[in-house]
Amino acid sequence: MSIRLRNILFYALLGSSLAAGAQVYQSPAAPGAAGRLENAISVGGKYQNYIYGVVKKIGKDQIILDKTRYGDDQVFKLEHKTKFVDNGKRSTLAALKAGDMVWIDAKVDKKTNDKTAKQVITGIGPKAVSQ
């Protein structure tokens, strides 16, 4: 066997063993071990376009979030058709409280830069930020 062929086979075997070792296995005994809704891999992809933040203040027609990608104290308007989801089930605005961690699917007006929440999701990971 030539040295070149032996090296190719060696690196192919090495690469396949590394790829197999990098796979994530979710135990059937603990299906919710990575999160309360689903495993961490699917959550990361599903909510990557949502805006994460911590509820600072809740008003009748707006919610103020802290620690978002836009900076501190971002205001999100609420409409009558804004949906609230807590741990995969329908919820209401009244169920939210200051300190809850939320993910918001928002539309941003390009002219005024106003952010309107289409969907507010809680229950992914810890319920609230510990102080």
C-alpha positions as CSV (number, residue, x, y, z in Angstrom):
1,M,0.0,0.0,0.0
2,S,1.4,3.4,-1.0
3,I,2.1,6.0,1.7
4,R,-0.3,8.4,0.0
5,L,-3.2,5.9,0.0
6,R,-2.4,5.0,3.6
7,N,-2.5,8.7,4.6
8,I,-5.8,9.3,2.9
9,L,-7.4,6.3,4.6
10,F,-6.0,7.4,8.0
11,Y,-7.3,11.0,7.7
12,A,-10.7,9.7,6.4
13,L,-11.0,7.4,9.4
14,L,-9.9,10.2,11.8
15,G,-12.4,12.7,10.3
16,S,-15.3,10.3,10.6
17,S,-14.5,9.4,14.2
18,L,-14.3,13.1,15.1
19,A,-17.6,13.9,13.4
20,A,-19.3,11.0,15.3
21,G,-18.0,12.2,18.6
22,A,-19.4,15.7,18.1
23,Q,-23.0,14.6,17.8
24,V,-25.4,15.6,20.6
25,Y,-27.4,12.8,22.1
26,Q,-30.6,13.5,24.1
27,S,-31.4,10.8,26.6
28,P,-34.9,9.4,26.3
29,A,-35.0,9.3,30.1
30,A,-34.6,13.1,30.3
31,P,-36.2,14.5,27.1
32,G,-36.5,18.0,28.6
33,A,-33.0,18.2,30.0
34,A,-31.9,21.0,27.7
35,G,-35.0,23.2,28.1
36,R,-38.6,23.1,29.0
37,L,-40.0,23.2,25.5
38,E,-37.6,21.3,23.4
39,N,-33.9,20.5,23.1
40,A,-31.4,23.3,22.9
41,I,-30.5,22.7,19.2
42,S,-34.0,23.2,17.9
43,V,-34.6,26.2,20.3
44,G,-31.5,28.0,19.0
45,G,-32.6,27.7,15.4
46,K,-36.3,28.4,16.0
47,Y,-35.9,31.6,18.0
48,Q,-32.7,33.1,16.4
49,N,-34.7,35.9,14.7
50,Y,-36.6,36.8,17.9
51,I,-35.5,39.6,20.2
52,Y,-34.5,38.4,23.7
53,G,-34.9,40.6,26.7
54,V,-35.9,40.9,30.3
55,V,-39.2,42.5,31.2
56,K,-38.5,45.8,32.9
57,K,-42.0,47.3,32.9
58,I,-45.4,46.3,31.6
59,G,-48.0,48.8,30.4
60,K,-51.5,48.5,29.0
61,D,-50.3,48.8,25.3
62,Q,-46.5,48.4,25.6
63,I,-43.8,46.4,27.2
64,I,-40.4,47.7,28.1
65,L,-37.4,45.3,27.9
66,D,-34.0,45.5,29.3
67,K,-30.9,43.7,28.0
68,T,-31.9,43.5,24.3
69,R,-29.7,43.5,21.2
70,Y,-30.9,47.1,20.6
71,G,-29.6,48.3,24.0
72,D,-31.3,49.0,27.3
73,D,-34.9,50.0,27.8
74,Q,-36.5,49.2,24.5
75,V,-40.2,49.8,24.1
76,F,-42.3,47.3,22.2
77,K,-45.9,48.2,21.3
78,L,-48.6,45.7,21.9
79,E,-51.6,45.2,19.5
80,H,-54.9,43.4,20.0
81,K,-53.5,40.6,17.9
82,T,-50.3,40.2,19.8
83,K,-50.0,36.5,20.9
84,F,-48.6,35.5,24.3
85,V,-47.1,32.0,24.8
86,D,-45.9,30.6,28.1
87,N,-44.1,27.2,28.0
88,G,-45.8,26.3,24.7
89,K,-49.3,27.2,25.8
90,R,-51.4,30.3,25.2
91,S,-51.0,32.9,27.8
92,T,-52.0,36.6,28.5
93,L,-50.3,39.9,29.2
94,A,-51.4,39.6,32.8
95,A,-49.3,36.5,33.3
96,L,-46.1,38.5,32.6
97,K,-44.2,40.2,35.4
98,A,-41.1,42.3,35.7
99,G,-37.9,40.1,35.6
100,D,-39.4,37.5,33.2
101,M,-37.1,36.5,30.3
102,V,-39.0,36.8,27.0
103,W,-38.4,36.3,23.3
104,I,-40.4,38.7,21.1
105,D,-41.1,38.3,17.4
106,A,-41.4,42.0,16.5
107,K,-41.9,44.0,13.3
108,V,-39.8,47.2,13.1
109,D,-41.2,50.2,11.2
110,K,-38.3,51.3,9.0
111,K,-39.3,55.0,9.0
112,T,-40.0,55.5,12.7
113,N,-38.0,52.6,14.1
114,D,-41.0,51.7,16.3
115,K,-41.1,48.0,17.4
116,T,-44.4,46.2,17.5
117,A,-44.6,42.8,19.2
118,K,-46.3,40.1,17.1
119,Q,-45.6,37.3,19.6
120,V,-44.2,37.3,23.1
121,I,-42.8,33.9,24.3
122,T,-41.8,32.9,27.8
123,G,-41.0,29.6,29.4
124,I,-37.8,28.8,27.4
125,G,-35.0,28.2,29.9
126,P,-35.4,29.8,33.4
127,K,-38.6,31.7,34.0
128,A,-37.0,34.8,35.4
129,V,-33.6,36.3,35.9
130,S,-32.2,35.7,39.4
131,Q,-31.1,38.8,41.2
